[in-house]
Amino acid sequence: MTTLHATASVALAKSEPPILVTVETALGSTPREAGARMLVTAGTVSGTIGGGRLEFDAIDKARRMIAACEAAGTSEVPLGPEIGQCCGGRVGLSFRRVDAVLLEALAQEAERARDALPAVMIFGAGHTGRALAAALAPLPLAVSLIDSRPETLAGIPEAVRCVAAAMPEVVVDDAPPHAAYVVMTHDHSLDFLIAAAALARNDAAYVGMIGSATKRERFRRHLAEDGRESDATRLTLPIGGSTLRDKRPEVIAALAAAEIATCLLKHQEESLP
């Protein structure tokens, strides 16, 4: 995913200091939680504090601050009929112009957040692998796309880490704990090798492989030959969890992205103290 730090850096490089809008307090029913933020420049908005009139007015205030060269401000907003939002809660907002000090703080925060993101390892940069990488790129996930063919990794979203590996199965060993592994290479034998390696780690949050019931049975027999038949129960195949017969890469990617994000973000939520 693209960070507010990256967006702020671009704006400052253009001599367009943005305003960082933060939800400082969220009382009662509110569209976003305390800590939600967005970055506002004279012409762009990144992130969201919940949409609706609340966000519209915050953007307007931030742009008036930019025009007036104001450095900081606050706002208390009751979410009632007067602004067309009937959540019933109350939101406190802070507005800060991004300078070098705040930019460095955002950089450090982005690094900590990146290290904490659930990892998704996509093996295979074919049509479906590329579509899946694009679908997952905006989400709060650390997405990697791995292929043995470097030329297939061109044109991938900037937020996705691309890895050209002669032996993709080796990359499995370097993945962080509780990662998701999605296997869809150009070679079924390689698929089996990668999936078997991912299952052998015993700490994967998700192991999925593109394919049919026939492919699943072949992989089960492959594992059985190594005395690991029970590992097949932890494999998601086909990916996407849908009864649709639509085989278009973008459709498969959308269904799989929802399945993977649900699995990883639920695991992350359950791990919180």
C-alpha positions as CSV (number, residue, x, y, z in Angstrom):
1,M,0.0,0.0,0.0
2,T,1.1,3.6,-0.6
3,T,1.9,5.5,2.6
4,L,1.0,9.0,3.6
5,H,4.8,9.6,4.0
6,A,5.3,8.8,0.3
7,T,2.5,11.0,-0.8
8,A,3.7,13.9,1.5
9,S,7.3,13.5,0.2
10,V,6.1,14.0,-3.4
11,A,4.0,17.1,-2.4
12,L,6.9,18.7,-0.5
13,A,9.3,18.0,-3.5
14,K,6.9,20.1,-5.5
15,S,6.9,22.9,-2.9
16,E,3.3,22.1,-2.1
17,P,3.2,21.6,1.7
18,P,0.2,19.4,2.5
19,I,-2.0,19.4,5.5
20,L,-2.3,16.2,7.6
21,V,-5.8,15.8,9.0
22,T,-6.1,13.4,11.9
23,V,-9.1,12.1,13.9
24,E,-7.9,12.8,17.4
25,T,-11.1,11.8,19.2
26,A,-14.1,9.7,18.1
27,L,-16.9,9.6,20.6
28,G,-20.0,7.4,20.0
29,S,-20.9,6.2,16.5
30,T,-18.4,7.6,14.0
31,P,-17.4,6.7,10.4
32,R,-13.7,6.2,11.4
33,E,-11.7,5.5,14.5
34,A,-9.3,7.8,16.4
35,G,-6.0,7.8,14.5
36,A,-7.6,7.8,11.0
37,R,-5.9,10.4,8.7
38,M,-5.9,12.0,5.3
39,L,-3.4,14.2,3.5
40,V,-4.7,17.2,1.7
41,T,-3.0,19.3,-0.9
42,A,-4.4,22.1,-3.0
43,G,-5.5,19.6,-5.6
44,T,-5.4,16.1,-4.2
45,V,-6.6,14.0,-1.2
46,S,-5.0,10.8,0.1
47,G,-6.6,8.7,2.8
48,T,-9.9,9.2,4.4
49,I,-11.4,10.3,7.7
50,G,-14.8,8.8,6.9
51,G,-16.3,10.5,3.8
52,G,-19.5,12.6,3.7
53,R,-19.9,16.2,4.9
54,L,-17.4,15.6,7.7
55,E,-14.6,14.9,5.2
56,F,-15.8,17.5,2.7
57,D,-15.7,20.3,5.3
58,A,-12.3,19.1,6.6
59,I,-10.8,19.2,3.1
60,D,-12.2,22.7,2.6
61,K,-10.7,23.8,5.9
62,A,-7.3,22.3,5.1
63,R,-7.2,24.0,1.7
64,R,-8.1,27.3,3.3
65,M,-5.2,26.8,5.7
66,I,-2.9,26.0,2.7
67,A,-4.0,29.3,1.0
68,A,-3.5,31.3,4.2
69,C,-0.1,29.5,5.1
70,E,-1.5,28.4,8.4
71,A,0.4,25.7,10.3
72,A,-2.1,24.1,12.6
73,G,-5.7,24.0,13.6
74,T,-8.5,22.0,15.2
75,S,-12.1,21.2,14.7
76,E,-14.9,19.6,16.8
77,V,-17.7,18.1,14.6
78,P,-21.0,16.7,15.9
79,L,-22.3,14.1,13.5
80,G,-25.9,15.2,13.4
81,P,-28.6,16.3,10.9
82,E,-27.1,19.8,10.5
83,I,-24.2,18.3,8.4
84,G,-26.3,15.5,6.8
85,Q,-24.6,12.7,8.8
86,C,-26.8,11.0,11.5
87,C,-24.1,8.8,13.0
88,G,-24.8,10.5,16.4
89,G,-21.2,10.7,17.5
90,R,-18.7,13.4,17.7
91,V,-15.3,13.8,16.1
92,G,-12.3,15.9,17.1
93,L,-9.9,16.7,14.2
94,S,-6.4,18.2,14.1
95,F,-4.9,19.9,11.1
96,R,-1.1,20.2,10.8
97,R,1.0,21.5,7.9
98,V,3.6,18.9,7.0
99,D,7.2,20.2,7.5
100,A,10.5,18.4,7.6
101,V,10.0,17.3,11.3
102,L,6.5,15.9,10.7
103,L,7.7,14.2,7.5
104,E,10.4,12.4,9.4
105,A,7.9,11.3,12.0
106,L,5.7,10.0,9.2
107,A,8.7,8.1,7.7
108,Q,9.5,6.4,11.0
109,E,5.8,5.5,11.4
110,A,5.6,4.2,7.9
111,E,8.6,1.9,8.5
112,R,7.1,0.5,11.7
113,A,3.7,0.0,10.0
114,R,5.3,-1.7,7.0
115,D,7.1,-4.2,9.3
116,A,3.8,-5.0,11.0
117,L,1.8,-5.5,7.8
118,P,0.6,-9.1,7.0
119,A,2.6,-10.5,4.1
120,V,1.2,-11.9,0.9
121,M,3.6,-13.9,-1.3
122,I,2.2,-14.3,-4.9
123,F,4.2,-16.9,-6.9
124,G,3.7,-16.4,-10.6
125,A,3.4,-13.1,-12.6
126,G,1.1,-14.4,-15.3
127,H,-2.3,-12.8,-16.0
128,T,-4.0,-13.8,-12.8
129,G,-0.9,-13.2,-10.6
130,R,-0.6,-9.7,-11.9
131,A,-4.3,-9.0,-11.5
132,L,-4.1,-10.3,-7.9
133,A,-1.1,-8.1,-7.1
134,A,-3.0,-5.1,-8.5
135,A,-6.1,-5.9,-6.5
136,L,-4.1,-6.3,-3.2
137,A,-1.7,-3.3,-3.7
138,P,-4.0,-0.7,-2.2
139,L,-4.7,-2.8,0.9
140,P,-2.8,-2.7,4.3
141,L,-0.8,-5.7,3.2
142,A,2.9,-6.2,2.3
143,V,2.5,-7.8,-1.2
144,S,5.4,-9.5,-3.0
145,L,5.2,-10.9,-6.6
146,I,7.7,-13.6,-7.3
147,D,8.6,-15.1,-10.7
148,S,11.6,-16.8,-12.3
149,R,11.0,-14.7,-15.5
150,P,12.2,-11.1,-14.8
151,E,10.4,-9.7,-17.9
152,T,7.0,-10.6,-16.4
153,L,7.6,-8.2,-13.5
154,A,7.4,-5.0,-15.5
155,G,4.5,-2.7,-15.0
156,I,3.6,-3.9,-11.5
157,P,2.1,-1.3,-9.0
158,E,4.8,0.5,-7.1
159,A,3.5,-0.7,-3.7
160,V,4.2,-4.4,-4.7
161,R,7.7,-5.8,-4.1
162,C,8.9,-7.7,-7.2
163,V,11.3,-10.6,-6.8
164,A,13.0,-12.3,-9.7
165,A,14.1,-15.6,-8.4
166,A,15.6,-18.5,-10.4
167,M,14.2,-20.9,-7.8
168,P,11.0,-19.3,-6.5
169,E,10.5,-22.1,-3.9
170,V,13.6,-20.8,-2.0
171,V,11.8,-17.5,-1.4
172,V,9.3,-19.3,0.9
173,D,12.0,-19.8,3.5
174,D,12.6,-16.0,3.7
175,A,8.9,-15.1,4.2
176,P,7.8,-13.7,7.6
177,P,5.6,-15.8,10.0
178,H,1.9,-16.0,9.3
179,A,2.2,-15.0,5.7
180,A,-0.2,-15.9,2.9
181,Y,1.2,-17.9,0.0
182,V,-0.7,-17.8,-3.3
183,V,0.7,-20.2,-6.0
184,M,-0.1,-19.7,-9.7
185,T,3.1,-20.2,-11.7
186,H,3.4,-21.3,-15.3
187,D,4.5,-24.8,-14.3
188,H,2.4,-27.3,-12.3
189,S,5.5,-29.1,-11.0
190,L,6.8,-25.7,-9.7
191,D,3.4,-25.0,-8.1
192,F,3.5,-28.3,-6.2
193,L,7.1,-27.5,-5.0
194,I,6.2,-24.1,-3.7
195,A,2.9,-25.1,-2.1
196,A,4.6,-28.0,-0.4
197,A,7.3,-25.7,1.0
198,A,4.8,-23.3,2.3
199,L,2.7,-26.0,4.0
200,A,5.9,-27.4,5.5
201,R,6.5,-24.2,7.4
202,N,3.5,-24.8,9.6
203,D,3.1,-21.1,10.3
204,A,1.3,-20.0,7.1
205,A,-1.9,-18.1,7.6
206,Y,-3.1,-19.1,4.1
207,V,-1.8,-21.3,1.4
208,G,-3.8,-21.2,-1.9
209,M,-3.2,-22.5,-5.4
210,I,-5.0,-21.8,-8.6
211,G,-6.4,-24.8,-10.3
212,S,-9.1,-27.5,-10.5
213,A,-10.3,-30.4,-8.5
214,T,-8.1,-32.6,-10.6
215,K,-5.0,-30.5,-9.8
216,R,-5.9,-30.7,-6.1
217,E,-6.1,-34.5,-6.3
218,R,-2.7,-34.7,-8.0
219,F,-1.2,-32.5,-5.3
220,R,-2.7,-34.6,-2.6
221,R,-1.1,-37.7,-4.1
222,H,2.2,-35.8,-4.4
223,L,2.1,-35.0,-0.7
224,A,1.0,-38.6,0.2
225,E,4.1,-39.9,-1.5
226,D,6.1,-37.9,1.0
227,G,4.0,-39.0,4.0
228,R,2.4,-35.6,4.2
229,E,-1.2,-36.2,3.0
230,S,-2.7,-34.4,5.9
231,D,-1.1,-31.2,4.8
232,A,-3.5,-31.1,1.9
233,T,-6.3,-30.2,4.3
234,R,-4.6,-26.8,4.8
235,L,-4.5,-26.0,1.1
236,T,-7.1,-23.7,-0.5
237,L,-7.7,-24.9,-4.0
238,P,-9.3,-23.5,-6.0
239,I,-8.7,-20.0,-4.6
240,G,-11.5,-17.5,-4.3
241,G,-14.1,-19.7,-2.5
242,S,-16.7,-19.2,-5.2
243,T,-19.0,-21.4,-7.2
244,L,-18.7,-19.1,-10.1
245,R,-17.3,-20.7,-13.3
246,D,-15.9,-17.4,-14.5
247,K,-12.2,-17.9,-15.4
248,R,-11.3,-14.4,-16.3
249,P,-8.1,-13.4,-14.4
250,E,-9.6,-10.2,-13.0
251,V,-12.6,-12.0,-11.6
252,I,-10.5,-14.8,-10.0
253,A,-8.2,-12.1,-8.6
254,A,-11.0,-10.1,-7.1
255,L,-12.5,-13.2,-5.4
256,A,-9.1,-14.4,-4.2
257,A,-8.2,-10.9,-2.9
258,A,-11.3,-10.8,-0.7
259,E,-10.6,-14.3,0.6
260,I,-6.9,-13.5,1.4
261,A,-7.6,-10.1,2.9
262,T,-10.3,-11.5,5.2
263,C,-8.0,-14.3,6.4
264,L,-5.0,-12.1,7.1
265,L,-6.8,-9.1,8.6
266,K,-8.9,-11.3,10.8
267,H,-5.8,-13.0,12.0
268,Q,-4.2,-9.6,12.7
269,E,-7.2,-8.4,14.5
270,E,-7.4,-11.5,16.7
271,S,-3.7,-11.1,17.6
272,L,-4.2,-7.6,19.0
273,P,-4.0,-7.3,22.8
